[in-house]
C-alpha cells in the first residue's frame, strides 16, 4: 500500500515527537539526580549544572510544544494560531534562568572567599550519570538533527549539557585527589557564565521576534534582490520580513511587474513564493501586485478616425458632421 506525502509528514512528526519525549525523560532524570546530588554533596558545581540542565530541559519541552502547536488551526480570533505562544514561553524562561544564573554566581563568589567541604566521590558519580543520560538523549535526537532546525537546536542544547557534565566530573576528580574545594566554586562560575550566555541568547531572540524584527541571518536587501531576479518583476518595495515563531517566517511586499506580464501575474507570484521558500525558508507570504509602468501610460486613449468602405453612412459611427 502506498503512502502519500501527508501520511509521510505525519509519521515524521510522530517520530520526532517520540524522540523528544525520550530526550525529555532522560533530561528530567538528570535534573533530579543533580539537584538531589548537589544538595547531598554540598556541590555548587552540581547545582549549577542542574540549572544548565533546566535551561535545556525547557528548550526540549518548548520544541515538543512547538510541534504540537503547529497542528492547531488558525481561527477568527487567532489568525496565526498558537505559534507565538512559544515565543512568550521563551521570554519568560530566559528571565527565569538569567536570575537563576545570577544566584549561582553570587553563591560562587561567597564560596571563593570561604570554600566549603564537598563530597567529591558522590559528586563525580552523579556527574558521570548525568553525562551518560545526556549522551543518550543526544543519540535519540541525532537522527533528525540534520533534517529539522528544531531538532538541531535541541540536539546542540543536550551536547552543551554533556560538556558541562564533563567539567563537573573533572572538578570532582581533582577535588578528590587534592582536596582543593575552591575548585567547586570555580567550576560553578564557568557553568554560570555558560548559563548567562544561553539565557541572554534566549531573551535576545524572543524580544527580537516579539518586536517583529527581521529573522536572524537574513538581509532585507538580499531578499529584495532575489525577488527582482524573477522574470517579470520590475521592482519590489514596501518589503517587510518578520518571524511568527522560531520556525515560521513571514513576508509581505508590493511587487511591481512588467506590463507584458500583467496577464501572467499569478505565475510570477508563484515563482516568487517558491524562491523565497527554497532560499530563505519563508513559508508565509503576502504579495500585492502593481504595475507602475502601466500607470504611466496616457489616461485618455486617443481616438483615430478610420474611413469606412464606400456605400456606408458615416453617421452610424457615432460622430456627427456639420456641413
N, C-alpha and C positions, 0 to 999 in steps of 0.2 A: 504494500500500500504506500503510495507517495504522500509526502508531507509538503504542504505549501509554506510560503515564507512566514505567514502569521504563526503557524504551528512551530516552525523552527525558532522564531524570535521568542515565543512563549517558553519553549524548552530552554533556550539560552538564559532568559531571565530567571527561570526557576533554578537553573544550575548555579548561577551567580548568587542568588539569594541563599541557596543551601550552603554554599561555601562561606558566605558572610556569616551565616548563623553559626557555623562551626568555629570560625575565627573569633566571633564574639564570645562564644562559650569558653574557649581556651584563654582568651584575654581576660575574661572575668575571673577565672580561676587564678590567673597570675596576679591580678589586682588584689584579690582576697588574701592570697598567700603572702604577698609583700606587705600589705597593711598589717596583718596579724604578726608576721615575722618581724617587721620593723619595730612594732611596739614591744614584742617579746625580747628581741636582741638589743633594744635601745639604739638601733642603727638609723641615723638620719638619712644615710645614703639609700637604704632600702625604702624608706618612706618617700624620699624624693623620686626614686624610680617608680614607686606606686603612683605618684602624681603624674608622672610622664605616661604611665600605662593608662591612667584615667583619661588623659587627653586623647590618646589614640583609641581607647575603647569608645569614646564619644564619637570619634571620626568614623569608626566602623559602623556604629549604630546609625549615624547620620546617613552613611552611604546606603545602608539597607533600607532606611526610611525613604530615601530619595527614590529607590526602585519602586517602593510601594506607592509613593505619592504620584509617580509618573503614570500609574494606572487609573488614577481618579480623573474623571472627565471634567471639563470646564463647565461652568454654569452661568446663569444670568447675573449672579452676584459676584462670581469669581471667574472672570474670563480667561485667566491664566491657570485656573485650577489651584492646587495647593503647593505648587512648586516653590513659591517664595518662602514658605514656612521653613524650609531647610536653611535659608539664609539667616532668618531670625534666630533659629536654634544655634547656628554657628556663632553669631554675635554674642549671645548670652554665654555660650560655652567659653568663648575667648576671654571674656571678662572674668568668669569664674576661675579659670586656670591661671590667668595673669595674677590674680590676687593670691592664689594658692602658691605660685612660684615666689611671690614677694614674701610670704610667710616662711617658706623654706630658706630663702636667702637670709632672712633675719635670724632664724634659728641657727643656721650655719655660722653666721658671724659671731653669735654668742658662744658656740662651741669651739670656735677657733681660739677664743681667749681663755676658755675653761673646758678643755677636752674631757669627755665622759667615757667611762669604760664601755666597750661594745663586745657582745658575744660573737666573735669573728667567725667561728666554725659554723654555727647555725646560719649566720648571715651569708656565708659562702654557699651553703647547701640550698638555701631558699632562692638566692640569686641564680644558681645553676638551674633549679627547677623552672624559674621564670624564663631563662634563656631557652630551655628546651621547648616550653609551650609557645614562646614567641616564634621559634623556628617552625614549629608545627603549623601555627596559624599562617605564617608566611608561605609555607608549602601549599596550604589549601587555596591561597589566593593567587599563587604564581601562575597557574594555568591560564587564567584570563587577564593577567596583568598587562599583556601586550595588546589585547583586543579592546579593552574598555578603559577610558580615562578614570572612571570612578573606582574601578578595581585597582588600577595602577597607583592611585593616590593612597588608598588604604594599605596596599602592599608596602609602600615606602614608609608609612607610619609604623607598621609592625617591625620592619627591618630596623627602624630607629630605636624601637623598644629593645630589640635584641642587642644593639650596640651599647645602650645604656646598661643593660644587664651585665655585659662583659666588663664595663667599668666597675660595677659593684663587686663582681667576682674578683677582679684584680685587687681591689681595695681590701676585700675580706682576707685574701691570701697574705697580703703584705702586713696587715694588722695582726694576723695570727702568728706570724713568724718574727715580727719586730716589736709588736705592742705599741706601734705609733698610732694612737687613737685619733690624733688630729686629722689623719687621712680620711676618716669618715666624713668630716666636715668639708674637706677639700673636694672629695668626690661629689658631695651634695651640691656644692657651689657649681661644679661643672654641669651636673644634670639640671640644676636650676636655670642656668644660662640657656641650655637647650630648650627648656620649657618656655622661658621668656620668648625666645625666638619663635617657637611654634605658636604660642598664644598671640604674639604680635602679628604673625602671618595670617592667622585666622581672623583677627579683628580687622586688619587692613583689607583683606579680601572681602569680608562680609560688608563692611562700610562702603567699599567701592561699588559693590553690587547694589546696595540699598540707595546709593546716590546716582544710580543709572550710569555708572562710568563705562568707558569703552573696555571691552574684555582685555585681560592681561595678554600682552604679546601681540596685540592686533593694532594696526595703524589705519586710521581713517583714510589717509591719503592713498595708502596701498590698496585698500578695498575699493576706493573710488576709481583708481586706475584700472583695476581688474574689471570693473563694470564697464568702463569706457572701451575696453578691448573687444567687447561683444559686438558682433556685426549688427549694425542698425542703430547703435547707441551713439548719439551726437554728444551728449554730456550728461552729468548727474549732479544734482545739488539737493539741499535740504536733507543731507545724509545723517542719520542717527543710528548708532550701534550701541546696544546695551545687553545686559545679561539678566535673564529671568531667574535662573538659579545657576548653580555651578556647572551644569552640563547642558543648559539650553541658552543659546544666544539668539538675539533678535536684531532685525534691521528694518528701517523704513527709509524711503528715499523718493525723490521726484526724478524720473528718468526722462530725459529729453531724447526723442528718437528722430531719426532722419525722415523727411517727408515721404520718401519712397517706401518706407516700412510701416506706414500708418495702417495698412490693411493686414499687416502681419505682426502686430504688436504682441499678440498672445504668445507667439513663438519666441519673440525676443525676450519677453519676461521669463519664459520657461528656461531659456538658456542662462539668463542671469541667475535664477534661483539655483540651477544645477551647479553653476560656477561657484556661487557663494557656499553651497553645502560641501562641495568637494575640496575647496581650497581653505575655507575658514570655519567649517562646521557650523555655519549659520543656518539653522533649520526653520526659523520663523521670520518670514519676510512680508513687508507691506510696501508695494511699489505703485506709485502713481505715474501714469504716462502723460507726457506733454510733448508738444511739437512747436518749438519757438520759431523755427524756420517757416512752418506753415502759417503761423500768425503774422509773419512779416509780409505776406502776400497782400495785394490790394484788397481793401474791404469791399469796394464796389467793382464788380466784374464788368469790363467794357463790353458794349454791345456792337456787333458788326452787322451791317446790312448785307444780306445775301440775296442777290437777284433771283427771282423765280423764273420758271420756264414760261415761254410765250403762251398767251391764252389764259393765264391765271390772273385773277383780280387781286391787285396788291393791297386792296383794302382789307383782305382777310388776314393779313399778318399782324393785325392789331395796331398798326401805325396809320394815322390819318395824314393825308397830304392836302395842303391848301393850294388852290390854283389862283 
